[in-house]
Amino acid sequence: MPPVDEAKEEEARLWQAVEFRGAVDRADDAKVQELMEAGANPIYKMSDGSSWTVLMLAANSGSELLVEKLSRGGKMPKVDDKDPHGYQAIMLAALQGHAQIVAKLIEKGADKDAINEDGETPLMMAAAHGHKEVVSFLLDSGADPNLLDKNDMSAIKKAARWGHLDCIRELLPKVEDNPRQLKHCMIFGKFYGHEDIVAEMKRILEPVDDGVEGEEDAGPPPEN
């Protein structure tokens, strides 16, 4: 029997992993299944710096079928695997607005209040990108709307900064009673031209006197 060429075998595993990751990224379930049956390793460690697991790729691409297939335990990625910046599959799904995948990952044990290296949560990410359905689902699942990232930004402040009034309205009944935070939302609205948010905050704050008059002319608060 000829000796095993380990380098050649490793090269074959590498290219199979590259093909497998590409199929997941394209949400090509048939190709993924074919490659798995051919022995593709879903937890193969790439040597080129690719740090997302195949589950993270599936969550980002929006394939609920592949998220289910690639999160079954055993020799599969874990739902709480992180990239070097602390991103997890649930965060990528929230960023892209994939509410059903967020739900599936929470069902599989993902942390609804997971944080990345900047202190951002899935709820903050969904609010910043205007994904109302994801915001609503996370709130109903018990995600904490009062958490702050490293720049003192909450989910509702991020929604205000980027002009997502529908997300603000989802968050308002859940956030702590904090007129100063709402004042900051109004400042963001004024500074970035979101007049609908300014009007909404004025309507809420009009009867409130919390000693922060004049802040609206001071420029925007720190933000991420």
C-alpha positions as CSV (number, residue, x, y, z in Angstrom):
1,M,0.0,0.0,0.0
2,P,1.5,3.4,-1.0
3,P,2.1,5.9,1.8
4,V,-0.6,8.4,2.6
5,D,0.1,11.8,1.2
6,E,-1.1,13.9,4.2
7,A,-0.5,17.2,2.5
8,K,-2.6,16.2,-0.5
9,E,-5.4,14.9,1.7
10,E,-5.4,18.2,3.7
11,E,-5.5,20.2,0.5
12,A,-8.5,18.1,-0.6
13,R,-10.3,18.8,2.7
14,L,-9.5,22.5,2.4
15,W,-11.1,22.8,-1.1
16,Q,-14.1,20.8,0.0
17,A,-14.5,23.2,3.0
18,V,-14.2,26.2,0.6
19,E,-16.9,24.7,-1.6
20,F,-19.1,23.9,1.4
21,R,-18.9,27.4,2.8
22,G,-19.7,28.8,-0.6
23,A,-22.8,26.7,-0.9
24,V,-23.9,27.7,2.6
25,D,-23.3,31.4,1.7
26,R,-25.5,31.0,-1.4
27,A,-28.1,29.2,0.6
28,D,-27.8,26.2,-1.8
29,D,-29.3,23.5,0.4
30,A,-29.0,20.8,-2.3
31,K,-25.3,21.4,-2.7
32,V,-24.8,21.6,1.1
33,Q,-26.5,18.2,1.5
34,E,-24.5,16.7,-1.3
35,L,-21.2,17.8,0.2
36,M,-22.2,16.7,3.7
37,E,-23.0,13.2,2.3
38,A,-19.5,13.3,0.7
39,G,-17.9,13.9,4.1
40,A,-17.6,17.7,4.3
41,N,-16.7,18.8,7.8
42,P,-19.0,21.6,9.0
43,I,-16.6,22.7,11.7
44,Y,-13.4,22.7,9.5
45,K,-11.1,25.4,10.7
46,M,-10.1,27.7,7.8
47,S,-6.5,28.8,7.6
48,D,-7.2,31.9,5.5
49,G,-8.6,34.1,8.3
50,S,-12.3,33.2,7.5
51,S,-13.7,33.4,11.1
52,W,-17.4,32.9,10.6
53,T,-18.7,29.4,11.2
54,V,-21.0,27.9,8.5
55,L,-23.9,28.5,10.9
56,M,-23.0,32.2,11.0
57,L,-22.9,32.2,7.2
58,A,-26.4,30.5,7.0
59,A,-27.8,33.0,9.5
60,N,-26.4,35.9,7.5
61,S,-27.7,34.6,4.2
62,G,-31.2,34.0,5.5
63,S,-31.6,30.2,5.0
64,E,-33.8,28.9,7.8
65,L,-33.4,25.4,6.4
66,L,-29.6,25.5,6.6
67,V,-29.7,27.2,10.1
68,E,-31.8,24.2,11.2
69,K,-29.5,21.7,9.5
70,L,-26.3,23.3,10.8
71,S,-27.4,23.7,14.5
72,R,-28.3,20.2,15.4
73,G,-25.5,19.6,17.8
74,G,-22.9,16.9,17.6
75,K,-20.2,17.8,15.0
76,M,-21.9,21.1,14.1
77,P,-21.1,24.7,15.0
78,K,-22.4,26.0,18.3
79,V,-25.0,28.7,18.3
80,D,-22.9,30.8,20.6
81,D,-19.7,30.6,18.5
82,K,-18.1,34.0,18.1
83,D,-15.8,35.6,15.5
84,P,-12.8,37.7,16.7
85,H,-15.1,40.7,17.1
86,G,-17.6,38.9,19.3
87,Y,-20.3,38.5,16.6
88,Q,-22.6,35.5,16.9
89,A,-25.1,33.9,14.4
90,I,-28.0,35.6,16.1
91,M,-26.4,39.0,15.6
92,L,-25.9,38.5,11.9
93,A,-29.5,37.4,11.6
94,A,-30.7,40.5,13.5
95,L,-28.5,42.7,11.3
96,Q,-30.1,41.3,8.1
97,G,-33.6,41.4,9.5
98,H,-34.1,37.6,9.4
99,A,-36.8,37.3,12.2
100,Q,-37.5,33.6,11.7
101,I,-33.8,32.8,12.0
102,V,-33.5,34.9,15.1
103,A,-36.4,32.9,16.5
104,K,-34.8,29.6,15.5
105,L,-31.5,30.5,17.1
106,I,-33.1,31.5,20.3
107,E,-35.0,28.2,20.3
108,K,-31.6,26.5,19.9
109,G,-30.2,28.3,22.9
110,A,-28.7,31.5,21.5
111,D,-28.4,34.4,24.0
112,K,-30.9,37.1,23.0
113,D,-28.7,39.7,24.9
114,A,-25.4,38.5,23.5
115,I,-22.9,41.3,23.1
116,N,-20.0,41.9,20.7
117,E,-16.7,43.6,21.5
118,D,-18.4,47.0,21.3
119,G,-21.2,46.0,23.7
120,E,-23.8,45.8,21.0
121,T,-26.7,43.4,21.3
122,P,-28.9,41.8,18.6
123,L,-31.7,44.2,19.6
124,M,-29.5,47.3,19.1
125,M,-28.4,46.0,15.7
126,A,-32.0,45.3,14.6
127,A,-33.1,48.8,15.8
128,A,-30.2,50.6,14.1
129,H,-31.1,48.9,10.8
130,G,-34.8,49.4,11.0
131,H,-35.8,45.8,11.3
132,K,-39.1,46.3,13.2
133,E,-40.2,42.6,13.1
134,V,-36.9,41.5,14.6
135,V,-37.1,44.3,17.3
136,S,-40.6,43.2,18.1
137,F,-39.7,39.5,18.4
138,L,-36.7,40.1,20.5
139,L,-38.7,42.3,22.9
140,D,-41.4,39.7,23.2
141,S,-38.6,37.1,23.9
142,G,-37.4,39.2,26.8
143,A,-34.4,41.0,25.3
144,D,-33.3,43.9,27.5
145,P,-33.9,47.3,25.8
146,N,-32.1,49.2,28.5
147,L,-28.6,47.8,27.8
148,L,-26.0,50.3,26.7
149,D,-23.0,49.7,24.3
150,K,-19.5,51.1,24.9
151,N,-20.6,54.4,23.4
152,D,-23.6,54.8,25.8
153,M,-26.0,54.0,23.0
154,S,-29.2,52.0,23.7
155,A,-31.4,50.3,21.1
156,I,-33.9,53.3,21.1
157,K,-31.1,55.8,20.7
158,K,-29.7,53.8,17.7
159,A,-33.2,53.7,16.2
160,A,-33.4,57.5,16.6
161,R,-29.9,58.1,15.2
162,W,-30.8,56.2,12.0
163,G,-34.3,57.5,11.6
164,H,-36.4,54.4,12.4
165,L,-39.6,55.7,14.0
166,D,-41.4,52.3,13.7
167,C,-38.7,50.7,15.8
168,I,-38.8,53.5,18.3
169,R,-42.6,52.9,18.7
170,E,-41.9,49.2,19.3
171,L,-39.3,50.1,22.0
172,L,-41.1,52.9,23.8
173,P,-43.4,50.7,25.9
174,K,-40.5,48.5,27.0
175,V,-37.7,51.0,27.9
176,E,-37.3,52.4,31.3
177,D,-38.9,55.8,32.1
178,N,-36.0,58.0,31.2
179,P,-36.8,61.5,29.8
180,R,-33.1,62.2,29.3
181,Q,-32.8,59.3,26.9
182,L,-35.8,60.5,25.0
183,K,-34.3,64.0,24.9
184,H,-31.2,62.4,23.3
185,C,-33.5,60.7,20.7
186,M,-35.0,64.1,19.9
187,I,-31.5,65.6,19.5
188,F,-30.6,62.8,17.1
189,G,-33.8,63.5,15.2
190,K,-33.0,67.2,14.9
191,F,-29.3,66.8,14.1
192,Y,-29.9,64.2,11.4
193,G,-33.1,65.6,9.9
194,H,-35.6,63.0,11.2
195,E,-38.5,65.3,11.7
196,D,-41.0,62.5,12.4
197,I,-38.8,61.5,15.4
198,V,-38.5,65.0,16.6
199,A,-42.3,65.3,16.5
200,E,-42.8,62.0,18.3
201,M,-40.3,62.9,21.1
202,K,-41.8,66.4,21.5
203,R,-45.3,64.8,21.9
204,I,-44.0,62.5,24.7
205,L,-41.7,65.0,26.4
206,E,-44.0,68.1,26.2
207,P,-45.5,67.6,29.7
208,V,-42.1,66.6,31.2
209,D,-39.7,68.9,33.0
210,D,-36.6,66.9,33.9
211,G,-34.1,69.7,34.1
212,V,-32.4,69.1,30.7
213,E,-33.8,72.1,28.8
214,G,-31.4,73.5,26.3
215,E,-29.7,70.1,25.5
216,E,-31.4,70.1,22.1
217,D,-29.1,72.9,21.0
218,A,-25.9,71.3,22.2
219,G,-25.3,69.0,19.3
220,P,-25.8,65.2,19.2
221,P,-24.9,63.0,22.2
222,P,-22.0,60.5,21.7
223,E,-23.1,57.7,19.3
224,N,-21.8,54.6,17.7
